[in-house]
Amino acid sequence: MRKPGRDMAQVSGDSMGVPELAKRMDDFGDEWSYGIKQLTKFSEKASKALLDMKHAFEELDHELAQAGQGKGKAGRGGNGGK
């Protein structure tokens, strides 16, 4: 995503030949570059949030598995904890 932004930022509107088209291409290049930077920033944050959620679910899954094993051992004693 960064390479297209850099490429668009380097394209000069003057290379289009027509002054109005050149101005519009410069504006487009600026907006494109800004948009790509924003997408990159937000996608990195979203990726981190998803990884944090994954780790939280894995930890919860591990805790639930341990809690389930503990209950299974208590029930095998014959008197059910009485």
Helices and strands as residue ranges (DSSP letters): H 2-10, G 13-16, H 19-74, G 75-77
